[in-house]
Amino acid sequence: MVTRDWTTGRGSAHAIRVEHWHLFSGRARVLLDGHEVWGRSSKWYDTGFECRFEVDGVACLVRALYRTWHYEYELWADGKLQ
């Protein structure tokens, strides 16, 4: 399993975590302050995902971008790459 962590928010800090399992299981989830905001139990041959949610009224987007045999992870908050 791969994990990526970020901290973001207006006024107070919020923890955002991506947990992403094996390429062929496709299992993934996004957590905000330890609470799941998006999850997928499985997908045959995982090609990545996008998850949109809000933190303190700020639009956020988490992306898992498939690159040959690995992934790149991004957090966008208020239209800016974090």
N, CA, C and O atoms as a GROMACS GRO file, in nm:
protein
  328
    1MET      N    1   0.084  -0.118   0.000
    1MET     CA    2   0.000   0.000   0.000
    1MET      C    3   0.089   0.124   0.000
    1MET      O    4   0.191   0.129   0.068
    2VAL      N    5   0.048   0.222  -0.077
    2VAL     CA    6   0.115   0.352  -0.082
    2VAL      C    7   0.029   0.452  -0.007
    2VAL      O    8  -0.093   0.451  -0.020
    3THR      N    9   0.090   0.540   0.071
    3THR     CA   10   0.016   0.648   0.136
    3THR      C   11   0.082   0.781   0.100
    3THR      O   12   0.204   0.790   0.084
    4ARG      N   13  -0.001   0.884   0.088
    4ARG     CA   14   0.046   1.021   0.067
    4ARG      C   15  -0.032   1.108   0.164
    4ARG      O   16  -0.153   1.090   0.182
    5ASP      N   17   0.037   1.203   0.227
    5ASP     CA   18  -0.025   1.290   0.326
    5ASP      C   19  -0.001   1.436   0.291
    5ASP      O   20   0.107   1.473   0.245
    6TRP      N   21  -0.103   1.519   0.314
    6TRP     CA   22  -0.093   1.663   0.299
    6TRP      C   23  -0.166   1.728   0.416
    6TRP      O   24  -0.250   1.666   0.481
    7THR      N   25  -0.133   1.854   0.440
    7THR     CA   26  -0.207   1.936   0.537
    7THR      C   27  -0.252   2.061   0.465
    7THR      O   28  -0.174   2.126   0.396
    8THR      N   29  -0.381   2.096   0.482
    8THR     CA   30  -0.436   2.214   0.415
    8THR      C   31  -0.552   2.268   0.497
    8THR      O   32  -0.596   2.204   0.592
    9GLY      N   33  -0.600   2.384   0.462
    9GLY     CA   34  -0.717   2.442   0.527
    9GLY      C   35  -0.700   2.588   0.557
    9GLY      O   36  -0.589   2.639   0.567
   10ARG      N   37  -0.814   2.656   0.571
   10ARG     CA   38  -0.816   2.797   0.611
   10ARG      C   39  -0.841   2.802   0.761
   10ARG      O   40  -0.932   2.736   0.811
   11GLY      N   41  -0.762   2.878   0.831
   11GLY     CA   42  -0.784   2.893   0.974
   11GLY      C   43  -0.726   2.780   1.056
   11GLY      O   44  -0.642   2.802   1.144
   12SER      N   45  -0.770   2.658   1.029
   12SER     CA   46  -0.718   2.542   1.102
   12SER      C   47  -0.668   2.438   1.002
   12SER      O   48  -0.718   2.427   0.890
   13ALA      N   49  -0.569   2.362   1.044
   13ALA     CA   50  -0.508   2.262   0.956
   13ALA      C   51  -0.593   2.134   0.953
   13ALA      O   52  -0.647   2.092   1.055
   14HIS      N   53  -0.603   2.075   0.836
   14HIS     CA   54  -0.673   1.948   0.817
   14HIS      C   55  -0.579   1.850   0.748
   14HIS      O   56  -0.506   1.887   0.656
   15ALA      N   57  -0.582   1.727   0.793
   15ALA     CA   58  -0.497   1.623   0.737
   15ALA      C   59  -0.572   1.549   0.627
   15ALA      O   60  -0.685   1.504   0.647
   16ILE      N   61  -0.509   1.537   0.511
   16ILE     CA   62  -0.565   1.462   0.399
   16ILE      C   63  -0.468   1.349   0.368
   16ILE      O   64  -0.347   1.371   0.356
   17ARG      N   65  -0.522   1.228   0.357
   17ARG     CA   66  -0.439   1.111   0.332
   17ARG      C   67  -0.500   1.028   0.219
   17ARG      O   68  -0.622   1.010   0.213
   18VAL      N   69  -0.414   0.980   0.131
   18VAL     CA   70  -0.452   0.885   0.027
   18VAL      C   71  -0.390   0.752   0.064
   18VAL      O   72  -0.271   0.743   0.093
   19GLU      N   73  -0.471   0.648   0.062
   19GLU     CA   74  -0.423   0.510   0.079
   19GLU      C   75  -0.458   0.436  -0.049
   19GLU      O   76  -0.575   0.427  -0.086
   20HIS      N   77  -0.358   0.385  -0.116
   20HIS     CA   78  -0.378   0.323  -0.246
   20HIS      C   79  -0.304   0.190  -0.250
   20HIS      O   80  -0.184   0.184  -0.226
   21TRP      N   81  -0.377   0.085  -0.280
   21TRP     CA   82  -0.320  -0.049  -0.282
   21TRP      C   83  -0.270  -0.084  -0.421
   21TRP      O   84  -0.254   0.003  -0.506
   22HIS      N   85  -0.247  -0.206  -0.444
   22HIS     CA   86  -0.186  -0.266  -0.562
   22HIS      C   87  -0.256  -0.230  -0.693
   22HIS      O   88  -0.378  -0.210  -0.696
   23LEU      N   89  -0.179  -0.222  -0.801
   23LEU     CA   90  -0.228  -0.193  -0.936
   23LEU      C   91  -0.344  -0.284  -0.976
   23LEU      O   92  -0.439  -0.238  -1.039
   24PHE      N   93  -0.337  -0.411  -0.942
   24PHE     CA   94  -0.439  -0.505  -0.986
   24PHE      C   95  -0.556  -0.518  -0.889
   24PHE      O   96  -0.659  -0.574  -0.926
   25SER      N   97  -0.544  -0.469  -0.766
   25SER     CA   98  -0.659  -0.473  -0.675
   25SER      C   99  -0.744  -0.348  -0.691
   25SER      O  100  -0.867  -0.355  -0.682
   26GLY      N  101  -0.680  -0.234  -0.714
   26GLY     CA  102  -0.753  -0.110  -0.733
   26GLY      C  103  -0.811  -0.049  -0.607
   26GLY      O  104  -0.877   0.055  -0.614
   27ARG      N  105  -0.789  -0.110  -0.494
   27ARG     CA  106  -0.846  -0.058  -0.369
   27ARG      C  107  -0.780   0.076  -0.337
   27ARG      O  108  -0.659   0.091  -0.345
   28ALA      N  109  -0.863   0.174  -0.299
   28ALA     CA  110  -0.812   0.306  -0.267
   28ALA      C  111  -0.913   0.377  -0.178
   28ALA      O  112  -1.032   0.347  -0.178
   29ARG      N  113  -0.861   0.475  -0.100
   29ARG     CA  114  -0.950   0.561  -0.023
   29ARG      C  115  -0.880   0.692   0.008
   29ARG      O  116  -0.757   0.700   0.012
   30VAL      N  117  -0.962   0.795   0.029
   30VAL     CA  118  -0.914   0.927   0.066
   30VAL      C  119  -0.975   0.960   0.201
   30VAL      O  120  -1.096   0.947   0.222
   31LEU      N  121  -0.889   1.004   0.293
   31LEU     CA  122  -0.933   1.036   0.429
   31LEU      C  123  -0.911   1.184   0.458
   31LEU      O  124  -0.808   1.240   0.421
   32LEU      N  125  -1.007   1.245   0.524
   32LEU     CA  126  -0.997   1.382   0.571
   32LEU      C  127  -1.008   1.378   0.722
   32LEU      O  128  -1.112   1.341   0.776
   33ASP      N  129  -0.902   1.416   0.789
   33ASP     CA  130  -0.895   1.410   0.936
   33ASP      C  131  -0.934   1.272   0.989
   33ASP      O  132  -1.000   1.261   1.092
   34GLY      N  133  -0.892   1.167   0.918
   34GLY     CA  134  -0.916   1.030   0.962
   34GLY      C  135  -1.049   0.972   0.921
   34GLY      O  136  -1.076   0.855   0.948
   35HIS      N  137  -1.135   1.052   0.855
   35HIS     CA  138  -1.267   1.004   0.812
   35HIS      C  139  -1.268   0.988   0.660
   35HIS      O  140  -1.225   1.077   0.587
   36GLU      N  141  -1.317   0.874   0.614
   36GLU     CA  142  -1.319   0.846   0.471
   36GLU      C  143  -1.416   0.938   0.398
   36GLU      O  144  -1.533   0.948   0.435
   37VAL      N  145  -1.366   1.007   0.295
   37VAL     CA  146  -1.452   1.091   0.211
   37VAL      C  147  -1.476   1.028   0.074
   37VAL      O  148  -1.566   1.068   0.001
   38TRP      N  149  -1.394   0.929   0.041
   38TRP     CA  150  -1.409   0.856  -0.085
   38TRP      C  151  -1.340   0.722  -0.070
   38TRP      O  152  -1.235   0.712  -0.007
   39GLY      N  153  -1.400   0.620  -0.129
   39GLY     CA  154  -1.337   0.489  -0.124
   39GLY      C  155  -1.381   0.401  -0.239
   39GLY      O  156  -1.488   0.418  -0.296
   40ARG      N  157  -1.294   0.306  -0.272
   40ARG     CA  158  -1.323   0.208  -0.377
   40ARG      C  159  -1.265   0.076  -0.329
   40ARG      O  160  -1.147   0.068  -0.295
   41SER      N  161  -1.348  -0.028  -0.326
   41SER     CA  162  -1.303  -0.156  -0.274
   41SER      C  163  -1.218  -0.233  -0.374
   41SER      O  164  -1.124  -0.302  -0.335
   42SER      N  165  -1.248  -0.222  -0.503
   42SER     CA  166  -1.166  -0.290  -0.602
   42SER      C  167  -1.199  -0.239  -0.742
   42SER      O  168  -1.306  -0.183  -0.767
   43LYS      N  169  -1.104  -0.259  -0.830
   43LYS     CA  170  -1.120  -0.229  -0.972
   43LYS      C  171  -1.014  -0.308  -1.046
   43LYS      O  172  -0.896  -0.300  -1.014
   44TRP      N  173  -1.056  -0.385  -1.142
   44TRP     CA  174  -0.960  -0.463  -1.219
   44TRP      C  175  -0.874  -0.368  -1.300
   44TRP      O  176  -0.928  -0.287  -1.376
   45TYR      N  177  -0.747  -0.376  -1.288
   45TYR     CA  178  -0.648  -0.292  -1.354
   45TYR      C  179  -0.675  -0.143  -1.330
   45TYR      O  180  -0.743  -0.077  -1.410
   46ASP      N  181  -0.623  -0.093  -1.224
   46ASP     CA  182  -0.644   0.043  -1.177
   46ASP      C  183  -0.566   0.144  -1.262
   46ASP      O  184  -0.444   0.136  -1.271
   47THR      N  185  -0.637   0.237  -1.324
   47THR     CA  186  -0.573   0.340  -1.406
   47THR      C  187  -0.576   0.477  -1.340
   47THR      O  188  -0.552   0.578  -1.407
   48GLY      N  189  -0.604   0.483  -1.210
   48GLY     CA  190  -0.604   0.608  -1.137
   48GLY      C  191  -0.744   0.651  -1.097
   48GLY      O  192  -0.842   0.582  -1.126
   49PHE      N  193  -0.753   0.766  -1.030
   49PHE     CA  194  -0.882   0.817  -0.986
   49PHE      C  195  -0.873   0.965  -0.955
   49PHE      O  196  -0.764   1.022  -0.945
   50GLU      N  197  -0.990   1.028  -0.938
   50GLU     CA  198  -1.004   1.164  -0.891
   50GLU      C  199  -1.109   1.165  -0.781
   50GLU      O  200  -1.210   1.094  -0.789
   51CYS      N  201  -1.086   1.245  -0.679
   51CYS     CA  202  -1.180   1.259  -0.568
   51CYS      C  203  -1.195   1.407  -0.538
   51CYS      O  204  -1.096   1.476  -0.514
   52ARG      N  205  -1.319   1.458  -0.539
   52ARG     CA  206  -1.348   1.598  -0.510
   52ARG      C  207  -1.421   1.609  -0.377
   52ARG      O  208  -1.511   1.530  -0.348
   53PHE      N  209  -1.382   1.708  -0.297
   53PHE     CA  210  -1.447   1.733  -0.168
   53PHE      C  211  -1.412   1.874  -0.125
   53PHE      O  212  -1.334   1.942  -0.190
   54GLU      N  213  -1.472   1.920  -0.014
   54GLU     CA  214  -1.445   2.054   0.038
   54GLU      C  215  -1.383   2.048   0.175
   54GLU      O  216  -1.414   1.960   0.256
   55VAL      N  217  -1.293   2.143   0.202
   55VAL     CA  218  -1.232   2.159   0.334
   55VAL      C  219  -1.249   2.305   0.372
   55VAL      O  220  -1.192   2.393   0.307
   56ASP      N  221  -1.325   2.333   0.474
   56ASP     CA  222  -1.351   2.471   0.519
   56ASP      C  223  -1.397   2.560   0.404
   56ASP      O  224  -1.354   2.675   0.393
   57GLY      N  225  -1.483   2.507   0.317
   57GLY     CA  226  -1.536   2.583   0.205
   57GLY      C  227  -1.442   2.594   0.086
   57GLY      O  228  -1.474   2.663  -0.011
   58VAL      N  229  -1.328   2.529   0.091
   58VAL     CA  230  -1.231   2.531  -0.018
   58VAL      C  231  -1.245   2.401  -0.098
   58VAL      O  232  -1.238   2.292  -0.042
   59ALA      N  233  -1.264   2.415  -0.228
   59ALA     CA  234  -1.275   2.297  -0.315
   59ALA      C  235  -1.140   2.228  -0.326
   59ALA      O  236  -1.038   2.292  -0.352
   60CYS      N  237  -1.140   2.096  -0.305
   60CYS     CA  238  -1.018   2.016  -0.312
   60CYS      C  239  -1.035   1.903  -0.413
   60CYS      O  240  -1.146   1.853  -0.434
   61LEU      N  241  -0.926   1.864  -0.473
   61LEU     CA  242  -0.923   1.755  -0.568
   61LEU      C  243  -0.798   1.672  -0.541
   61LEU      O  244  -0.687   1.725  -0.541
   62VAL      N  245  -0.816   1.543  -0.519
   62VAL     CA  246  -0.704   1.450  -0.507
   62VAL      C  247  -0.702   1.365  -0.633
   62VAL      O  248  -0.806   1.313  -0.675
   63ARG      N  249  -0.585   1.352  -0.693
   63ARG     CA  250  -0.570   1.271  -0.814
   63ARG      C  251  -0.463   1.166  -0.794
   63ARG      O  252  -0.358   1.193  -0.735
   64ALA      N  253  -0.490   1.047  -0.844
   64ALA     CA  254  -0.390   0.942  -0.858
   64ALA      C  255  -0.374   0.923  -1.009
   64ALA      O  256  -0.464   0.874  -1.076
   65LEU      N  257  -0.260   0.961  -1.061
   65LEU     CA  258  -0.234   0.956  -1.204
   65LEU      C  259  -0.146   0.836  -1.236
   65LEU      O  260  -0.034   0.825  -1.185
   66TYR      N  261  -0.196   0.748  -1.320
   66TYR     CA  262  -0.120   0.628  -1.356
   66TYR      C  263  -0.010   0.663  -1.454
   66TYR      O  264  -0.033   0.724  -1.558
   67ARG      N  265   0.109   0.625  -1.418
   67ARG     CA  266   0.225   0.634  -1.506
   67ARG      C  267   0.278   0.490  -1.518
   67ARG      O  268   0.253   0.409  -1.428
   68THR      N  269   0.346   0.458  -1.619
   68THR     CA  270   0.387   0.320  -1.642
   68THR      C  271   0.439   0.254  -1.515
   68THR      O  272   0.550   0.285  -1.469
   69TRP      N  273   0.361   0.166  -1.460
   69TRP     CA  274   0.391   0.085  -1.342
   69TRP      C  275   0.407   0.162  -1.211
   69TRP      O  276   0.457   0.107  -1.113
   70HIS      N  277   0.367   0.287  -1.208
   70HIS     CA  278   0.363   0.361  -1.082
   70HIS      C  279   0.258   0.472  -1.092
   70HIS      O  280   0.201   0.495  -1.198
   71TYR      N  281   0.234   0.540  -0.982
   71TYR     CA  282   0.135   0.647  -0.976
   71TYR      C  283   0.199   0.774  -0.926
   71TYR      O  284   0.297   0.771  -0.851
   72GLU      N  285   0.144   0.887  -0.967
   72GLU     CA  286   0.177   1.017  -0.911
   72GLU      C  287   0.051   1.068  -0.842
   72GLU      O  288  -0.060   1.052  -0.893
   73TYR      N  289   0.070   1.130  -0.728
   73TYR     CA  290  -0.044   1.178  -0.648
   73TYR      C  291  -0.038   1.329  -0.637
   73TYR      O  292   0.068   1.387  -0.614
   74GLU      N  293  -0.155   1.392  -0.653
   74GLU     CA  294  -0.164   1.537  -0.646
   74GLU      C  295  -0.279   1.578  -0.556
   74GLU      O  296  -0.382   1.510  -0.550
   75LEU      N  297  -0.260   1.688  -0.486
   75LEU     CA  298  -0.368   1.754  -0.414
   75LEU      C  299  -0.379   1.895  -0.469
   75LEU      O  300  -0.282   1.970  -0.469
   76TRP      N  301  -0.498   1.929  -0.515
   76TRP     CA  302  -0.529   2.065  -0.560
   76TRP      C  303  -0.626   2.124  -0.459
   76TRP      O  304  -0.727   2.061  -0.426
   77ALA      N  305  -0.597   2.244  -0.409
   77ALA     CA  306  -0.686   2.314  -0.317
   77ALA      C  307  -0.704   2.455  -0.366
   77ALA      O  308  -0.606   2.527  -0.388
   78ASP      N  309  -0.828   2.496  -0.383
   78ASP     CA  310  -0.860   2.630  -0.432
   78ASP      C  311  -0.790   2.657  -0.565
   78ASP      O  312  -0.744   2.769  -0.590
   79GLY      N  313  -0.783   2.554  -0.651
   79GLY     CA  314  -0.725   2.568  -0.784
   79GLY      C  315  -0.574   2.571  -0.788
   79GLY      O  316  -0.516   2.598  -0.894
   80LYS      N  317  -0.508   2.543  -0.675
   80LYS     CA  318  -0.362   2.547  -0.671
   80LYS      C  319  -0.306   2.410  -0.630
   80LYS      O  320  -0.357   2.345  -0.539
   81LEU      N  321  -0.202   2.369  -0.701
   81LEU     CA  322  -0.135   2.243  -0.668
   81LEU      C  323  -0.062   2.260  -0.535
   81LEU      O  324   0.014   2.355  -0.518
   82GLN      N  325  -0.083   2.168  -0.444
   82GLN     CA  326  -0.021   2.176  -0.310
   82GLN      C  327   0.110   2.103  -0.305
   82GLN      O  328   0.175   2.100  -0.201
   0.00000   0.00000   0.00000
